[in-house]
Amino acid sequence: MRFPFEPPPAREFDAVGFGLNAVDHLVVVPEYPEFDTKIRLVEHERGAGGQTASTMAGLKRLGLRTAYAGRFGSDDAGRFGFEALRAEGVDCELTEVVEGARNQVAYILIDARTGERTVIWDRDERLAYAPEEAPRGFARRGRVLHMDAHDPRACAVVAREAKEAGTVVSLDVDNIYEGLGELLPHVDVLVSSKEFPRRLTGVTEERAALAETKKRLRPDAVVGMTLGERGAVVYHEGRFVETPAFAVPGGCRDTTGAGDAFHTGFLYGLLGGEGIEGCLTVGCAVAALKCRALGARTALPSASELENFLTGEGETS
């Protein structure tokens, strides 16, 4: 199935991202602890994360030209997060450091048996963007604009500019934020967490909720959701297209950032001319490869790793 739109052929960047970055404190435990107990950790690491920043890092690692616009705190975590993104080769010209603000952080408990995680996070309100603070001219520089909707009204400003320039607008969203209704009409591709369609529509059955979500967007928009170990599904032109997940090589160590990795692969496929089925497959493959190691970005693949996985080494679960 083909997309009803395609990215413009040439821009300064293949993808530009406006949204979150974070610093993750990853704590591996033998099993998820019960209430009012103590448990010894197995492993602990600090890593760079955040939905949009990680997707831009992932696309850069696959060989594409990417740029990120977002805000870092002026603390040690902010410096760590900024340097990690810049080290990936992502263009950070439009990043800002907010003096006195704490960078967004997450404390993530990971069950060593399955790699599944629980996230406890915080974001300093001084990192938020008001609509008038949205980066102007940024969306026109990319073939695709990717966002995570945490500042919906500012995102809507950037998305409108993208649509005027013919840039494809991609959205990764997992919750309901004030002003989201102003953003949704400008989105071309919305792939959410599996919980989001229910939260948006009040419909409990997954596919029915996804179909109802489609009604909140433009008629030609493509909507989908990630399903964890079940893979991912897209609803378009009255059809559901579903792709199973791949088995993680060596077993799943950590699902942190798997959704961001899925968006990395999905957009990589879109920018490479794949149809919807192909984008779902590539998205699931990148997500599986990411889960090989601790952290949102550690095991994001190179283009050659991804190609080798897709041409014979990957197995669906």
Secondary structure, DSSP 8 states (H G I E B T S, - for coil): ---S----S--SEEEEEES--EEEEEEEESS---TT-----SEEEEEEE-HHHHHHHHHHHTT--EEEE-EEESSHHHHHHHHHHHHTT-B-TT-EEETT----EEEEEEETTT--EEEEEE--GGG---GGGS-TTSGGGEEEEEE--SSHHHHHHHHHHHHHHT-EEEE---S--TTHHHHGGG-SEEEE-TTHHHHHH---SHHHHHHHHHTTS-TT-EEEEE-GGG-EEEEETTEEEEE--B--TT-----TTHHHHHHHHHHHHHHTT--HHHHHHHHHHHHHHHTTSSSSSTT---HHHHHHIIIII--B-
